[in-house]
Amino acid sequence: MTTTLDQIRSDLKTLRLYYANQEQCDDLFRFIPHKVTELVQTYSEMIKTAPLDLYLLYCELYVNGSTQEAAAEQFDFSTEYVRRRNKVLLEYFQSKLEEKRRTAV
């Protein structure tokens, strides 16, 4: 079963929420573990082999929590370019998840 782009978007929203509250979450997770830590690990493993521009975009949008407009300003790109690269990022994650699924079978 292929991971859909909507599923990846949902994962990334969860990761953004985690990173925005990382200190508080990590304190809580010492007492009650949460599966978001597995999600963090999964996406961290995938992003570390991504092209550098996608890596930087991921960090700005999902780790730092910037909007696409703020990321465009940060990188001195148009907002439309950031939107297109974010779509490429989603497709990158989709292909990596599919690859991981195939090798697990």
KOLVO-219991 format. One record per atom (N, C-alpha, C): residue in one letter; x, y, z. Coordinates in steps of 0.05 Angstrom, whole numbers, plus 5000, padded with zeros to 4 digits. Layout:
BEGIN
AXYZ...
This chain:
BEGIN
M501749765000M500050005000M501850255000T501350434981T502950674979T502050884999T504051025010T503351245028T502551485011T500251595017T499151815002T500452075011L500352274993L501352535000L499852655023D497252595025D495652695048D496652575074Q497452325074Q498452195098Q501152335106I502752385086I505352525091I504852805102R502952945090R502353215101R501453195130S499852995136S498952965164S501352905182D503152735173D505552675189D507152935194L507453095173L509053335175L507653545194K505053555194K503653725213K504253635242T504153375246T504853265272T507653325280L509553305261L512353365267L512653665273R511253835259R511454115264R510454185292L508254055300L507154095327L509153995348Y510353765343Y512353655361Y514753855364Y515853935342Y518154115343Y517554385356A515154475352A514254725365A514154705395N513754465405N513454405433N515354195443Q517654185430Q519553965435Q520453935464E521154155476E522054135504E519954025522Q517554125520Q515254035536Q514653735530C514553675505C514053395497C516153205507D518653275504D520853095513D520653055543D519953255558D519653225587D517353035593L515153055579L512952875583L513552585574F514952565552F515552295541F517352135559R518752265577R520452115596R518651935614F516152035618F514251885636F512351715620I511351825599I509451685582I510351705553P511651495543P512651495515P510351555495H511151665472H509151715451H510351635425K508651535407K509651435381K510651655363V510251905369V511352125352V514352105351T515651995371T518551965371T519351785348E517751585342E518351405319E518051555293L516051735292L515551895268L517952085264V518852205285V521252385283V523552225272Q524051985283Q526251825274Q526051745244T523651665236T523151585208T523751815189Y522752055195Y523152275177Y526052385178S527252365202S530052445205S531852265188E531352015188E532951825172E532551885142M530151945134M529652005105M530952265096I530652475113I531552735104I534552765104K535952605119K538852635119K540252555093T538852415075T539952345049T538652505027A537052695034A535652865013A537653065001P537053164978P538653384967P538553614987L540653764988L541053975009L538754175008D537854254985D535654454984D533154344997L532554094994L530153975006L530653945037Y533053875044Y533753865073Y533254135086L534354345074L534054615086L531054695087L529654635066L526754705065L525254555087Y525854295090Y524554135111Y525054265139C527554325144C528354445170C526854705174E526754875154E525455135157E522455105161L521154935145L518254915146L517254745170Y518554525175Y517454335194Y518954325221V521554375222V522954385247V522754665259N523254875243N523055155253N520155255252G518455125237G515555195237G514855445221S516555515202S515955755185S513755695165T512355895157T510455875136T512055865109Q510655785088Q512055785062Q512856075054E511256265061E511856545055E514356635070A514556565096A516856635111A519356485101A519056235093A521256085082A522256215056A520356295040A521156425015A522756675020E521956835040E523457075047E526156995058Q526256795075Q528756705087Q530756625066F529856475045F531656375024F531856555000D530356775001D530356964979D529356834953F527156684956F525856554933F522956654932S521656604910S518756674908S517256464925T514856554934T513156364949T512356134931E511856184906E511055974887E513355764884Y515855854884Y518055674882Y518155494907V517755614930V517755454955V515455254955R513155334945R510955144943R511654904925R512854964902R513554754884R515654564896R517654684910R519754524923R518554354946N516554464960N515254314981N513854074969K512654104946K511353884933K513453674926V515753754916V517953564911V518853424936L518953574958L519653464984L517653244992L515053294989L513053094995L513352844978E513952894952E514352664934E516852504941Y518852654950Y521352524959Y520752334983F519252445003F518452275025F516852035016Q515052084998Q513351864988Q514951644976S516951724959S518651514946S520351374967K521351514987K522951385008K521251195025L518851275031L517051095046L516350845030E515850885004E515250664987E517650474985E520050584983E522550424982E522850275008K522350405030K522550275056K520550045058R518150085049R516049885049R516849645032R517949695009R518749474991R520949305003T522949435016T525149285027T524349135052A522149215065A521249085089A519748825083V518848795058V517248565050V518948325045
